[in-house]
Amino acid sequence: MNKLDIEAAQSEIFDSNGAFFAFGNEQFEEKCKKGIKYTQLRSVLLTCVRV
């Protein structure tokens, strides 16, 4: 799986769950949807181990 395939898969998962990245309050305000309660994750590293 190449980098573009991985990024496309990540985007699909984020979109289907309503998640997005925002680097600051201004960007968050642009992307958030009114009426939705959001939570904030910080310093998260997700790893996938290929067996």
C-alpha positions, 0 to 999 in steps of 0.5 A: 500500500502506498502513501496515497492509498493510506491517506485516502483510507484515513480520509475516508475513515475520518469523514465517515466518523465526522473527525478532522484535524484543526491546527488552531481555533480559527481552523477549528471554527471553519471546519466544525459543524454547528450542533455537534459536540467535539472532543479534542485529542492531543499528541496522539500517535497511531501506529500500524504493525505489519505482521 
